[in-house]
Amino acid sequence: MEYKNLKKGDKILTKQLGTPISGELLESPKQGKGLKNIVLIFSNGEEIGMFSESGSIYARDILKVKNGDIWESVTNAPE
């Protein structure tokens, strides 16, 4: 799935903590006519023994998005 097609509420896998963990987008990556380089997510840090909390991450740290019952790779994220 392309980065520009992500939307608020999507379930995602991210790598910002070094190990892939699940989370949820708290805002849409679309900004006017462009795309955000940094997005707000809720990260499930308890999966790796850390705190679960909201925070901003780089778009390039989003690995996959859940589409139905399958995980799709995210492509074309801005650097």
N, CA, C and O atoms as a Tripos MOL2 file, in Angstrom:
@<TRIPOS>MOLECULE
protein
  316   315    79     0     0
PROTEIN
NO_CHARGES

@<TRIPOS>ATOM
      1 N           0.8460   -1.1670    0.0000 N.3       1 MET1
      2 CA          0.0000    0.0000    0.0000 C.3       1 MET1
      3 C           0.9010    1.2430    0.0000 C.2       1 MET1
      4 O           1.9330    1.2670    0.6700 O.2       1 MET1
      5 N           0.5140    2.2410   -0.7340 N.am      2 GLU2
      6 CA          1.2970    3.4700   -0.7740 C.3       2 GLU2
      7 C           1.0450    4.3130    0.4620 C.2       2 GLU2
      8 O          -0.0600    4.3260    1.0050 O.2       2 GLU2
      9 N           2.0740    5.0150    0.8980 N.am      3 TYR3
     10 CA          1.9980    5.8590    2.0930 C.3       3 TYR3
     11 C           0.8650    6.8740    1.9970 C.2       3 TYR3
     12 O           0.1880    7.1480    2.9880 O.2       3 TYR3
     13 N           0.6590    7.4240    0.8190 N.am      4 LYS4
     14 CA         -0.3710    8.4540    0.6490 C.3       4 LYS4
     15 C          -1.7860    7.9140    0.8740 C.2       4 LYS4
     16 O          -2.7120    8.7000    1.0720 O.2       4 LYS4
     17 N          -1.9750    6.5880    0.8470 N.am      5 ASN5
     18 CA         -3.3000    5.9880    1.0450 C.3       5 ASN5
     19 C          -3.5910    5.6250    2.4970 C.2       5 ASN5
     20 O          -4.6800    5.1380    2.7990 O.2       5 ASN5
     21 N          -2.6380    5.8530    3.4020 N.am      6 LEU6
     22 CA         -2.8720    5.5970    4.8150 C.3       6 LEU6
     23 C          -3.8620    6.6210    5.3580 C.2       6 LEU6
     24 O          -3.9720    7.7310    4.8380 O.2       6 LEU6
     25 N          -4.5820    6.2320    6.4130 N.am      7 LYS7
     26 CA         -5.5510    7.1560    7.0070 C.3       7 LYS7
     27 C          -5.5760    6.9810    8.5200 C.2       7 LYS7
     28 O          -5.1050    5.9740    9.0500 O.2       7 LYS7
     29 N          -6.1240    7.9630    9.1990 N.am      8 LYS8
     30 CA         -6.2370    7.9440   10.6470 C.3       8 LYS8
     31 C          -6.9600    6.6710   11.0900 C.2       8 LYS8
     32 O          -7.9820    6.3010   10.5110 O.2       8 LYS8
     33 N          -6.4350    6.0090   12.1080 N.am      9 GLY9
     34 CA         -7.0450    4.7910   12.6370 C.3       9 GLY9
     35 C          -6.4700    3.5060   12.0810 C.2       9 GLY9
     36 O          -6.7820    2.4300   12.5910 O.2       9 GLY9
     37 N          -5.6300    3.5800   11.0410 N.am     10 ASP10
     38 CA         -5.0210    2.3670   10.4820 C.3      10 ASP10
     39 C          -4.0980    1.7070   11.5020 C.2      10 ASP10
     40 O          -3.3790    2.3900   12.2310 O.2      10 ASP10
     41 N          -4.1240    0.3740   11.5510 N.am     11 LYS11
     42 CA         -3.2030   -0.4040   12.3820 C.3      11 LYS11
     43 C          -1.9000   -0.5490   11.6040 C.2      11 LYS11
     44 O          -1.9160   -0.9030   10.4260 O.2      11 LYS11
     45 N          -0.7690   -0.2760   12.2620 N.am     12 ILE12
     46 CA          0.5180   -0.2690   11.5650 C.3      12 ILE12
     47 C           1.5790   -1.0380   12.3510 C.2      12 ILE12
     48 O           1.4160   -1.2920   13.5450 O.2      12 ILE12
     49 N           2.6670   -1.4070   11.6700 N.am     13 LEU13
     50 CA          3.8750   -1.9420   12.2830 C.3      13 LEU13
     51 C           4.9700   -0.9160   12.0390 C.2      13 LEU13
     52 O           5.1570   -0.4610   10.9110 O.2      13 LEU13
     53 N           5.6990   -0.5470   13.0960 N.am     14 THR14
     54 CA          6.7420    0.4730   12.9730 C.3      14 THR14
     55 C           8.0630   -0.0440   13.5210 C.2      14 THR14
     56 O           8.0990   -1.0230   14.2660 O.2      14 THR14
     57 N           9.1550    0.6300   13.1430 N.am     15 LYS15
     58 CA         10.4880    0.2080   13.5880 C.3      15 LYS15
     59 C          11.2240    1.2940   14.3730 C.2      15 LYS15
     60 O          12.4420    1.2040   14.5270 O.2      15 LYS15
     61 N          10.5350    2.3030   14.8700 N.am     16 GLN16
     62 CA         11.2150    3.4210   15.5250 C.3      16 GLN16
     63 C          11.9310    3.0260   16.8140 C.2      16 GLN16
     64 O          12.8360    3.7430   17.2410 O.2      16 GLN16
     65 N          11.5660    1.9270   17.4390 N.am     17 LEU17
     66 CA         12.2220    1.4770   18.6690 C.3      17 LEU17
     67 C          13.2400    0.3700   18.3960 C.2      17 LEU17
     68 O          13.7470   -0.2390   19.3380 O.2      17 LEU17
     69 N          13.5430    0.1040   17.1440 N.am     18 GLY18
     70 CA         14.5300   -0.9020   16.7770 C.3      18 GLY18
     71 C          13.9190   -2.2370   16.4000 C.2      18 GLY18
     72 O          14.3750   -2.8750   15.4510 O.2      18 GLY18
     73 N          12.9000   -2.6710   17.1230 N.am     19 THR19
     74 CA         12.1800   -3.9170   16.8590 C.3      19 THR19
     75 C          10.7910   -3.5620   16.3510 C.2      19 THR19
     76 O          10.1580   -2.6660   16.9090 O.2      19 THR19
     77 N          10.2950   -4.2250   15.3180 N.am     20 PRO20
     78 CA          8.9350   -3.9150   14.8420 C.3      20 PRO20
     79 C           7.8910   -4.1300   15.9360 C.2      20 PRO20
     80 O           7.8410   -5.1860   16.5660 O.2      20 PRO20
     81 N           7.0620   -3.1110   16.1490 N.am     21 ILE21
     82 CA          5.9570   -3.1760   17.1030 C.3      21 ILE21
     83 C           4.7040   -2.6170   16.4460 C.2      21 ILE21
     84 O           4.7810   -1.8580   15.4790 O.2      21 ILE21
     85 N           3.5580   -2.9970   16.9770 N.am     22 SER22
     86 CA          2.3000   -2.5320   16.4030 C.3      22 SER22
     87 C           1.9240   -1.1670   16.9670 C.2      22 SER22
     88 O           2.4450   -0.7290   17.9920 O.2      22 SER22
     89 N           1.0150   -0.5180   16.2740 N.am     23 GLY23
     90 CA          0.5340    0.7870   16.7020 C.3      23 GLY23
     91 C          -0.6670    1.1970   15.8710 C.2      23 GLY23
     92 O          -1.2110    0.4100   15.0950 O.2      23 GLY23
     93 N          -1.0670    2.4450   16.0500 N.am     24 GLU24
     94 CA         -2.2170    2.9750   15.3260 C.3      24 GLU24
     95 C          -1.9300    4.4160   14.9370 C.2      24 GLU24
     96 O          -1.3950    5.1910   15.7310 O.2      24 GLU24
     97 N          -2.2910    4.7690   13.7040 N.am     25 LEU25
     98 CA         -2.1330    6.1570   13.2650 C.3      25 LEU25
     99 C          -3.1610    7.0280   13.9670 C.2      25 LEU25
    100 O          -4.3510    6.7120   13.9610 O.2      25 LEU25
    101 N          -2.7120    8.1240   14.5710 N.am     26 LEU26
    102 CA         -3.6080    9.0480   15.2520 C.3      26 LEU26
    103 C          -3.9460   10.2570   14.3950 C.2      26 LEU26
    104 O          -4.7710   11.0850   14.7810 O.2      26 LEU26
    105 N          -3.3090   10.3620   13.2270 N.am     27 GLU27
    106 CA         -3.6070   11.4380   12.2870 C.3      27 GLU27
    107 C          -3.3400   10.9500   10.8730 C.2      27 GLU27
    108 O          -2.5770   10.0060   10.6640 O.2      27 GLU27
    109 N          -3.9630   11.5860    9.9220 N.am     28 SER28
    110 CA         -3.7570   11.2380    8.5250 C.3      28 SER28
    111 C          -2.4300   11.8110    8.0410 C.2      28 SER28
    112 O          -2.0770   12.9290    8.4180 O.2      28 SER28
    113 N          -1.6870   11.0760    7.2150 N.am     29 PRO29
    114 CA         -0.4260   11.6000    6.6930 C.3      29 PRO29
    115 C          -0.6120   12.6760    5.6110 C.2      29 PRO29
    116 O           0.3520   13.3390    5.2290 O.2      29 PRO29
    117 N          -1.8290   12.8490    5.1240 N.am     30 LYS30
    118 CA         -2.0760   13.8620    4.0950 C.3      30 LYS30
    119 C          -2.1260   15.2430    4.7320 C.2      30 LYS30
    120 O          -2.7380   15.4360    5.7820 O.2      30 LYS30
    121 N          -1.4770   16.1940    4.0850 N.am     31 GLN31
    122 CA         -1.4350   17.5630    4.5810 C.3      31 GLN31
    123 C          -1.6400   18.4910    3.3850 C.2      31 GLN31
    124 O          -0.7050   18.7430    2.6240 O.2      31 GLN31
    125 N          -2.8420   18.9910    3.2240 N.am     32 GLY32
    126 CA         -3.1210   19.8250    2.0580 C.3      32 GLY32
    127 C          -2.9050   19.0290    0.7880 C.2      32 GLY32
    128 O          -3.5440   17.9980    0.5780 O.2      32 GLY32
    129 N          -2.0070   19.5060   -0.0600 N.am     33 LYS33
    130 CA         -1.6910   18.7910   -1.3040 C.3      33 LYS33
    131 C          -0.4850   17.8750   -1.1580 C.2      33 LYS33
    132 O          -0.1470   17.1350   -2.0820 O.2      33 LYS33
    133 N           0.1670   17.9210    0.0080 N.am     34 GLY34
    134 CA          1.3740   17.1220    0.2150 C.3      34 GLY34
    135 C           1.1870   16.0480    1.2680 C.2      34 GLY34
    136 O           0.0710   15.7480    1.6930 O.2      34 GLY34
    137 N           2.3260   15.4690    1.6830 N.am     35 LEU35
    138 CA          2.3410   14.4090    2.6890 C.3      35 LEU35
    139 C           3.2680   14.8040    3.8270 C.2      35 LEU35
    140 O           4.2910   15.4540    3.6080 O.2      35 LEU35
    141 N           2.9070   14.4100    5.0440 N.am     36 LYS36
    142 CA          3.7200   14.7020    6.2160 C.3      36 LYS36
    143 C           4.9180   13.7630    6.2800 C.2      36 LYS36
    144 O           4.8010   12.5770    5.9740 O.2      36 LYS36
    145 N           6.0740   14.3010    6.6790 N.am     37 ASN37
    146 CA          7.2650   13.4820    6.9000 C.3      37 ASN37
    147 C           7.2500   12.8550    8.2860 C.2      37 ASN37
    148 O           7.8870   11.8270    8.5150 O.2      37 ASN37
    149 N           6.5160   13.4770    9.2130 N.am     38 ILE38
    150 CA          6.4180   13.0030   10.5900 C.3      38 ILE38
    151 C           4.9370   12.8830   10.9410 C.2      38 ILE38
    152 O           4.1630   13.8120   10.7100 O.2      38 ILE38
    153 N           4.5460   11.7370   11.5000 N.am     39 VAL39
    154 CA          3.1400   11.5090   11.8350 C.3      39 VAL39
    155 C           3.0010   11.1030   13.2980 C.2      39 VAL39
    156 O           3.9330   10.5730   13.9030 O.2      39 VAL39
    157 N           1.8190   11.3620   13.8550 N.am     40 LEU40
    158 CA          1.5070   11.0270   15.2410 C.3      40 LEU40
    159 C           0.8830    9.6310   15.2880 C.2      40 LEU40
    160 O          -0.0580    9.3310   14.5540 O.2      40 LEU40
    161 N           1.4290    8.7810   16.1710 N.am     41 ILE41
    162 CA          0.9140    7.4170   16.3140 C.3      41 ILE41
    163 C           0.7540    7.0730   17.7970 C.2      41 ILE41
    164 O           1.2870    7.7640   18.6650 O.2      41 ILE41
    165 N           0.0170    6.0030   18.0730 N.am     42 PHE42
    166 CA          0.0260    5.3740   19.3900 C.3      42 PHE42
    167 C           0.8210    4.0980   19.2300 C.2      42 PHE42
    168 O           0.4790    3.2490   18.4080 O.2      42 PHE42
    169 N           1.8690    3.9560   20.0010 N.am     43 SER43
    170 CA          2.7870    2.8340   19.8910 C.3      43 SER43
    171 C           2.5610    1.8560   21.0360 C.2      43 SER43
    172 O           2.4740    2.2710   22.1920 O.2      43 SER43
    173 N           2.4650    0.5650   20.7320 N.am     44 ASN44
    174 CA          2.2650   -0.4880   21.7380 C.3      44 ASN44
    175 C           3.6200   -0.9860   22.2410 C.2      44 ASN44
    176 O           4.0280   -2.1070   21.9370 O.2      44 ASN44
    177 N           4.3030   -0.1570   23.0020 N.am     45 GLY45
    178 CA          5.6380   -0.4810   23.5040 C.3      45 GLY45
    179 C           5.6790   -1.6560   24.4640 C.2      45 GLY45
    180 O           6.7350   -2.2620   24.6440 O.2      45 GLY45
    181 N           4.5410   -1.9980   25.0930 N.am     46 GLU46
    182 CA          4.5440   -3.1230   26.0430 C.3      46 GLU46
    183 C           4.8840   -4.4380   25.3480 C.2      46 GLU46
    184 O           5.2320   -5.4160   26.0110 O.2      46 GLU46
    185 N           4.7880   -4.4710   24.0320 N.am     47 GLU47
    186 CA          5.1490   -5.6940   23.2920 C.3      47 GLU47
    187 C           6.6260   -6.0310   23.4670 C.2      47 GLU47
    188 O           7.0140   -7.1930   23.3460 O.2      47 GLU47
    189 N           7.4560   -5.0230   23.7510 N.am     48 ILE48
    190 CA          8.8960   -5.2620   23.9240 C.3      48 ILE48
    191 C           9.3840   -4.7930   25.2960 C.2      48 ILE48
    192 O          10.5750   -4.5420   25.4790 O.2      48 ILE48
    193 N           8.4580   -4.6740   26.2670 N.am     49 GLY49
    194 CA          8.8360   -4.3250   27.6220 C.3      49 GLY49
    195 C           9.0080   -2.8380   27.8760 C.2      49 GLY49
    196 O           9.6520   -2.4570   28.8540 O.2      49 GLY49
    197 N           8.4570   -1.9980   27.0350 N.am     50 MET50
    198 CA          8.5350   -0.5470   27.2240 C.3      50 MET50
    199 C           7.1290   -0.0070   27.4660 C.2      50 MET50
    200 O           6.1720   -0.7760   27.5590 O.2      50 MET50
    201 N           7.0070    1.3160   27.5690 N.am     51 PHE51
    202 CA          5.7040    1.9350   27.7840 C.3      51 PHE51
    203 C           4.9480    2.0830   26.4690 C.2      51 PHE51
    204 O           5.5520    2.3080   25.4200 O.2      51 PHE51
    205 N           3.6430    1.9570   26.5280 N.am     52 SER52
    206 CA          2.7810    2.2480   25.3820 C.3      52 SER52
    207 C           2.3920    3.7140   25.4940 C.2      52 SER52
    208 O           1.8870    4.1540   26.5270 O.2      52 SER52
    209 N           2.6290    4.4650   24.4290 N.am     53 GLU53
    210 CA          2.3350    5.8900   24.4720 C.3      53 GLU53
    211 C           2.2020    6.4760   23.0720 C.2      53 GLU53
    212 O           2.5780    5.8550   22.0790 O.2      53 GLU53
    213 N           1.6620    7.6800   23.0220 N.am     54 SER54
    214 CA          1.5480    8.4160   21.7620 C.3      54 SER54
    215 C           2.8330    9.1790   21.5110 C.2      54 SER54
    216 O           3.5210    9.5900   22.4460 O.2      54 SER54
    217 N           3.1490    9.3650   20.2360 N.am     55 GLY55
    218 CA          4.3320   10.1330   19.8840 C.3      55 GLY55
    219 C           4.4590   10.2680   18.3800 C.2      55 GLY55
    220 O           3.7110    9.6550   17.6190 O.2      55 GLY55
    221 N           5.4050   11.0710   17.9710 N.am     56 SER56
    222 CA          5.6460   11.3110   16.5450 C.3      56 SER56
    223 C           6.7850   10.4340   16.0540 C.2      56 SER56
    224 O           7.7740   10.2230   16.7550 O.2      56 SER56
    225 N           6.6310    9.9280   14.8400 N.am     57 ILE57
    226 CA          7.6870    9.1300   14.2130 C.3      57 ILE57
    227 C           7.8720    9.5920   12.7730 C.2      57 ILE57
    228 O           6.9970   10.2370   12.1960 O.2      57 ILE57
    229 N           9.0200    9.2540   12.2070 N.am     58 TYR58
    230 CA          9.2660    9.5310   10.8030 C.3      58 TYR58
    231 C           8.4360    8.5910    9.9280 C.2      58 TYR58
    232 O           8.2130    7.4350   10.2870 O.2      58 TYR58
    233 N           7.9920    9.0820    8.8030 N.am     59 ALA59
    234 CA          7.1920    8.2880    7.8720 C.3      59 ALA59
    235 C           7.9480    7.0450    7.4110 C.2      59 ALA59
    236 O           7.3430    5.9960    7.1920 O.2      59 ALA59
    237 N           9.2530    7.1580    7.2650 N.am     60 ARG60
    238 CA         10.0580    6.0220    6.7870 C.3      60 ARG60
    239 C          10.1180    4.8700    7.7900 C.2      60 ARG60
    240 O          10.5360    3.7670    7.4380 O.2      60 ARG60
    241 N           9.6990    5.1190    9.0500 N.am     61 ASP61
    242 CA          9.7040    4.0700   10.0700 C.3      61 ASP61
    243 C           8.4480    3.2040   10.0480 C.2      61 ASP61
    244 O           8.3650    2.2280   10.7940 O.2      61 ASP61
    245 N           7.4780    3.5390    9.2130 N.am     62 ILE62
    246 CA          6.2730    2.7180    9.0850 C.3      62 ILE62
    247 C           6.5710    1.5910    8.1000 C.2      62 ILE62
    248 O           6.8450    1.8350    6.9250 O.2      62 ILE62
    249 N           6.5140    0.3610    8.5920 N.am     63 LEU63
    250 CA          6.8480   -0.8020    7.7630 C.3      63 LEU63
    251 C           5.6420   -1.3840    7.0430 C.2      63 LEU63
    252 O           5.6800   -1.6100    5.8340 O.2      63 LEU63
    253 N           4.5680   -1.6250    7.7950 N.am     64 LYS64
    254 CA          3.3990   -2.3070    7.2400 C.3      64 LYS64
    255 C           2.1150   -1.7130    7.7940 C.2      64 LYS64
    256 O           2.1080   -1.0690    8.8430 O.2      64 LYS64
    257 N           1.0200   -1.9460    7.0620 N.am     65 VAL65
    258 CA         -0.3120   -1.5260    7.4910 C.3      65 VAL65
    259 C          -1.2370   -2.7310    7.3540 C.2      65 VAL65
    260 O          -1.1080   -3.5250    6.4230 O.2      65 VAL65
    261 N          -2.1690   -2.8540    8.2930 N.am     66 LYS66
    262 CA         -3.1030   -3.9800    8.2610 C.3      66 LYS66
    263 C          -4.2810   -3.6230    7.3680 C.2      66 LYS66
    264 O          -4.9780   -2.6360    7.6040 O.2      66 LYS66
    265 N          -4.4940   -4.4290    6.3500 N.am     67 ASN67
    266 CA         -5.5830   -4.2310    5.3960 C.3      67 ASN67
    267 C          -6.4440   -5.4850    5.4520 C.2      67 ASN67
    268 O          -6.1140   -6.5010    4.8390 O.2      67 ASN67
    269 N          -7.5410   -5.4100    6.1840 N.am     68 GLY68
    270 CA         -8.3580   -6.6100    6.3990 C.3      68 GLY68
    271 C          -7.6320   -7.5280    7.3600 C.2      68 GLY68
    272 O          -7.3730   -7.1520    8.5030 O.2      68 GLY68
    273 N          -7.2980   -8.7350    6.9070 N.am     69 ASP69
    274 CA         -6.5870   -9.6980    7.7530 C.3      69 ASP69
    275 C          -5.1240   -9.8520    7.3750 C.2      69 ASP69
    276 O          -4.4260  -10.6830    7.9560 O.2      69 ASP69
    277 N          -4.6390   -9.0620    6.4020 N.am     70 ILE70
    278 CA         -3.2550   -9.2130    5.9610 C.3      70 ILE70
    279 C          -2.4640   -7.9270    6.2170 C.2      70 ILE70
    280 O          -3.0210   -6.8300    6.2570 O.2      70 ILE70
    281 N          -1.1640   -8.0950    6.3880 N.am     71 TRP71
    282 CA         -0.2530   -6.9610    6.5610 C.3      71 TRP71
    283 C           0.3860   -6.6460    5.2080 C.2      71 TRP71
    284 O           1.0110   -7.5120    4.5960 O.2      71 TRP71
    285 N           0.2280   -5.4070    4.7460 N.am     72 GLU72
    286 CA          0.8130   -4.9740    3.4790 C.3      72 GLU72
    287 C           1.9910   -4.0350    3.7530 C.2      72 GLU72
    288 O           1.9380   -3.2150    4.6700 O.2      72 GLU72
    289 N           3.0380   -4.1570    2.9640 N.am     73 SER73
    290 CA          4.1830   -3.2500    3.0810 C.3      73 SER73
    291 C           3.7840   -1.8500    2.6400 C.2      73 SER73
    292 O           2.9980   -1.6790    1.7080 O.2      73 SER73
    293 N           4.3370   -0.8470    3.3270 N.am     74 VAL74
    294 CA          4.0910    0.5520    2.9850 C.3      74 VAL74
    295 C           5.2080    1.0220    2.0610 C.2      74 VAL74
    296 O           6.3870    0.8580    2.3730 O.2      74 VAL74
    297 N           4.8400    1.6030    0.9310 N.am     75 THR75
    298 CA          5.8210    2.0790   -0.0520 C.3      75 THR75
    299 C           5.6800    3.5790   -0.2690 C.2      75 THR75
    300 O           4.6610    4.1810    0.0710 O.2      75 THR75
    301 N           6.7200    4.1650   -0.8390 N.am     76 ASN76
    302 CA          6.7550    5.5820   -1.2430 C.3      76 ASN76
    303 C           6.5430    6.5540   -0.0860 C.2      76 ASN76
    304 O           5.8970    7.5880   -0.2570 O.2      76 ASN76
    305 N           7.0840    6.2310    1.0930 N.am     77 ALA77
    306 CA          7.0160    7.1690    2.2180 C.3      77 ALA77
    307 C           8.0570    8.2680    1.9990 C.2      77 ALA77
    308 O           9.1600    7.9860    1.5300 O.2      77 ALA77
    309 N           7.7190    9.5160    2.3320 N.am     78 PRO78
    310 CA          8.7030   10.5970    2.1720 C.3      78 PRO78
    311 C           9.8860   10.4070    3.1130 C.2      78 PRO78
    312 O           9.7400    9.8640    4.2070 O.2      78 PRO78
    313 N          11.0450   10.8560    2.6800 N.am     79 GLU79
    314 CA         12.2570   10.7580    3.5060 C.3      79 GLU79
    315 C          12.2740   11.9140    4.4040 C.2      79 GLU79
    316 O          13.1980   12.0610    5.2040 O.2      79 GLU79
@<TRIPOS>BOND
     1     1     2 1
     2     2     3 1
     3     3     4 2
     4     3     5 am
     5     5     6 1
     6     6     7 1
     7     7     8 2
     8     7     9 am
     9     9    10 1
    10    10    11 1
    11    11    12 2
    12    11    13 am
    13    13    14 1
    14    14    15 1
    15    15    16 2
    16    15    17 am
    17    17    18 1
    18    18    19 1
    19    19    20 2
    20    19    21 am
    21    21    22 1
    22    22    23 1
    23    23    24 2
    24    23    25 am
    25    25    26 1
    26    26    27 1
    27    27    28 2
    28    27    29 am
    29    29    30 1
    30    30    31 1
    31    31    32 2
    32    31    33 am
    33    33    34 1
    34    34    35 1
    35    35    36 2
    36    35    37 am
    37    37    38 1
    38    38    39 1
    39    39    40 2
    40    39    41 am
    41    41    42 1
    42    42    43 1
    43    43    44 2
    44    43    45 am
    45    45    46 1
    46    46    47 1
    47    47    48 2
    48    47    49 am
    49    49    50 1
    50    50    51 1
    51    51    52 2
    52    51    53 am
    53    53    54 1
    54    54    55 1
    55    55    56 2
    56    55    57 am
    57    57    58 1
    58    58    59 1
    59    59    60 2
    60    59    61 am
    61    61    62 1
    62    62    63 1
    63    63    64 2
    64    63    65 am
    65    65    66 1
    66    66    67 1
    67    67    68 2
    68    67    69 am
    69    69    70 1
    70    70    71 1
    71    71    72 2
    72    71    73 am
    73    73    74 1
    74    74    75 1
    75    75    76 2
    76    75    77 am
    77    77    78 1
    78    78    79 1
    79    79    80 2
    80    79    81 am
    81    81    82 1
    82    82    83 1
    83    83    84 2
    84    83    85 am
    85    85    86 1
    86    86    87 1
    87    87    88 2
    88    87    89 am
    89    89    90 1
    90    90    91 1
    91    91    92 2
    92    91    93 am
    93    93    94 1
    94    94    95 1
    95    95    96 2
    96    95    97 am
    97    97    98 1
    98    98    99 1
    99    99   100 2
   100    99   101 am
   101   101   102 1
   102   102   103 1
   103   103   104 2
   104   103   105 am
   105   105   106 1
   106   106   107 1
   107   107   108 2
   108   107   109 am
   109   109   110 1
   110   110   111 1
   111   111   112 2
   112   111   113 am
   113   113   114 1
   114   114   115 1
   115   115   116 2
   116   115   117 am
   117   117   118 1
   118   118   119 1
   119   119   120 2
   120   119   121 am
   121   121   122 1
   122   122   123 1
   123   123   124 2
   124   123   125 am
   125   125   126 1
   126   126   127 1
   127   127   128 2
   128   127   129 am
   129   129   130 1
   130   130   131 1
   131   131   132 2
   132   131   133 am
   133   133   134 1
   134   134   135 1
   135   135   136 2
   136   135   137 am
   137   137   138 1
   138   138   139 1
   139   139   140 2
   140   139   141 am
   141   141   142 1
   142   142   143 1
   143   143   144 2
   144   143   145 am
   145   145   146 1
   146   146   147 1
   147   147   148 2
   148   147   149 am
   149   149   150 1
   150   150   151 1
   151   151   152 2
   152   151   153 am
   153   153   154 1
   154   154   155 1
   155   155   156 2
   156   155   157 am
   157   157   158 1
   158   158   159 1
   159   159   160 2
   160   159   161 am
   161   161   162 1
   162   162   163 1
   163   163   164 2
   164   163   165 am
   165   165   166 1
   166   166   167 1
   167   167   168 2
   168   167   169 am
   169   169   170 1
   170   170   171 1
   171   171   172 2
   172   171   173 am
   173   173   174 1
   174   174   175 1
   175   175   176 2
   176   175   177 am
   177   177   178 1
   178   178   179 1
   179   179   180 2
   180   179   181 am
   181   181   182 1
   182   182   183 1
   183   183   184 2
   184   183   185 am
   185   185   186 1
   186   186   187 1
   187   187   188 2
   188   187   189 am
   189   189   190 1
   190   190   191 1
   191   191   192 2
   192   191   193 am
   193   193   194 1
   194   194   195 1
   195   195   196 2
   196   195   197 am
   197   197   198 1
   198   198   199 1
   199   199   200 2
   200   199   201 am
   201   201   202 1
   202   202   203 1
   203   203   204 2
   204   203   205 am
   205   205   206 1
   206   206   207 1
   207   207   208 2
   208   207   209 am
   209   209   210 1
   210   210   211 1
   211   211   212 2
   212   211   213 am
   213   213   214 1
   214   214   215 1
   215   215   216 2
   216   215   217 am
   217   217   218 1
   218   218   219 1
   219   219   220 2
   220   219   221 am
   221   221   222 1
   222   222   223 1
   223   223   224 2
   224   223   225 am
   225   225   226 1
   226   226   227 1
   227   227   228 2
   228   227   229 am
   229   229   230 1
   230   230   231 1
   231   231   232 2
   232   231   233 am
   233   233   234 1
   234   234   235 1
   235   235   236 2
   236   235   237 am
   237   237   238 1
   238   238   239 1
   239   239   240 2
   240   239   241 am
   241   241   242 1
   242   242   243 1
   243   243   244 2
   244   243   245 am
   245   245   246 1
   246   246   247 1
   247   247   248 2
   248   247   249 am
   249   249   250 1
   250   250   251 1
   251   251   252 2
   252   251   253 am
   253   253   254 1
   254   254   255 1
   255   255   256 2
   256   255   257 am
   257   257   258 1
   258   258   259 1
   259   259   260 2
   260   259   261 am
   261   261   262 1
   262   262   263 1
   263   263   264 2
   264   263   265 am
   265   265   266 1
   266   266   267 1
   267   267   268 2
   268   267   269 am
   269   269   270 1
   270   270   271 1
   271   271   272 2
   272   271   273 am
   273   273   274 1
   274   274   275 1
   275   275   276 2
   276   275   277 am
   277   277   278 1
   278   278   279 1
   279   279   280 2
   280   279   281 am
   281   281   282 1
   282   282   283 1
   283   283   284 2
   284   283   285 am
   285   285   286 1
   286   286   287 1
   287   287   288 2
   288   287   289 am
   289   289   290 1
   290   290   291 1
   291   291   292 2
   292   291   293 am
   293   293   294 1
   294   294   295 1
   295   295   296 2
   296   295   297 am
   297   297   298 1
   298   298   299 1
   299   299   300 2
   300   299   301 am
   301   301   302 1
   302   302   303 1
   303   303   304 2
   304   303   305 am
   305   305   306 1
   306   306   307 1
   307   307   308 2
   308   307   309 am
   309   309   310 1
   310   310   311 1
   311   311   312 2
   312   311   313 am
   313   313   314 1
   314   314   315 1
   315   315   316 2
@<TRIPOS>SUBSTRUCTURE
     1 MET1         2 RESIDUE 1 A MET
     2 GLU2         6 RESIDUE 1 A GLU
     3 TYR3        10 RESIDUE 1 A TYR
     4 LYS4        14 RESIDUE 1 A LYS
     5 ASN5        18 RESIDUE 1 A ASN
     6 LEU6        22 RESIDUE 1 A LEU
     7 LYS7        26 RESIDUE 1 A LYS
     8 LYS8        30 RESIDUE 1 A LYS
     9 GLY9        34 RESIDUE 1 A GLY
    10 ASP10       38 RESIDUE 1 A ASP
    11 LYS11       42 RESIDUE 1 A LYS
    12 ILE12       46 RESIDUE 1 A ILE
    13 LEU13       50 RESIDUE 1 A LEU
    14 THR14       54 RESIDUE 1 A THR
    15 LYS15       58 RESIDUE 1 A LYS
    16 GLN16       62 RESIDUE 1 A GLN
    17 LEU17       66 RESIDUE 1 A LEU
    18 GLY18       70 RESIDUE 1 A GLY
    19 THR19       74 RESIDUE 1 A THR
    20 PRO20       78 RESIDUE 1 A PRO
    21 ILE21       82 RESIDUE 1 A ILE
    22 SER22       86 RESIDUE 1 A SER
    23 GLY23       90 RESIDUE 1 A GLY
    24 GLU24       94 RESIDUE 1 A GLU
    25 LEU25       98 RESIDUE 1 A LEU
    26 LEU26      102 RESIDUE 1 A LEU
    27 GLU27      106 RESIDUE 1 A GLU
    28 SER28      110 RESIDUE 1 A SER
    29 PRO29      114 RESIDUE 1 A PRO
    30 LYS30      118 RESIDUE 1 A LYS
    31 GLN31      122 RESIDUE 1 A GLN
    32 GLY32      126 RESIDUE 1 A GLY
    33 LYS33      130 RESIDUE 1 A LYS
    34 GLY34      134 RESIDUE 1 A GLY
    35 LEU35      138 RESIDUE 1 A LEU
    36 LYS36      142 RESIDUE 1 A LYS
    37 ASN37      146 RESIDUE 1 A ASN
    38 ILE38      150 RESIDUE 1 A ILE
    39 VAL39      154 RESIDUE 1 A VAL
    40 LEU40      158 RESIDUE 1 A LEU
    41 ILE41      162 RESIDUE 1 A ILE
    42 PHE42      166 RESIDUE 1 A PHE
    43 SER43      170 RESIDUE 1 A SER
    44 ASN44      174 RESIDUE 1 A ASN
    45 GLY45      178 RESIDUE 1 A GLY
    46 GLU46      182 RESIDUE 1 A GLU
    47 GLU47      186 RESIDUE 1 A GLU
    48 ILE48      190 RESIDUE 1 A ILE
    49 GLY49      194 RESIDUE 1 A GLY
    50 MET50      198 RESIDUE 1 A MET
    51 PHE51      202 RESIDUE 1 A PHE
    52 SER52      206 RESIDUE 1 A SER
    53 GLU53      210 RESIDUE 1 A GLU
    54 SER54      214 RESIDUE 1 A SER
    55 GLY55      218 RESIDUE 1 A GLY
    56 SER56      222 RESIDUE 1 A SER
    57 ILE57      226 RESIDUE 1 A ILE
    58 TYR58      230 RESIDUE 1 A TYR
    59 ALA59      234 RESIDUE 1 A ALA
    60 ARG60      238 RESIDUE 1 A ARG
    61 ASP61      242 RESIDUE 1 A ASP
    62 ILE62      246 RESIDUE 1 A ILE
    63 LEU63      250 RESIDUE 1 A LEU
    64 LYS64      254 RESIDUE 1 A LYS
    65 VAL65      258 RESIDUE 1 A VAL
    66 LYS66      262 RESIDUE 1 A LYS
    67 ASN67      266 RESIDUE 1 A ASN
    68 GLY68      270 RESIDUE 1 A GLY
    69 ASP69      274 RESIDUE 1 A ASP
    70 ILE70      278 RESIDUE 1 A ILE
    71 TRP71      282 RESIDUE 1 A TRP
    72 GLU72      286 RESIDUE 1 A GLU
    73 SER73      290 RESIDUE 1 A SER
    74 VAL74      294 RESIDUE 1 A VAL
    75 THR75      298 RESIDUE 1 A THR
    76 ASN76      302 RESIDUE 1 A ASN
    77 ALA77      306 RESIDUE 1 A ALA
    78 PRO78      310 RESIDUE 1 A PRO
    79 GLU79      314 RESIDUE 1 A GLU
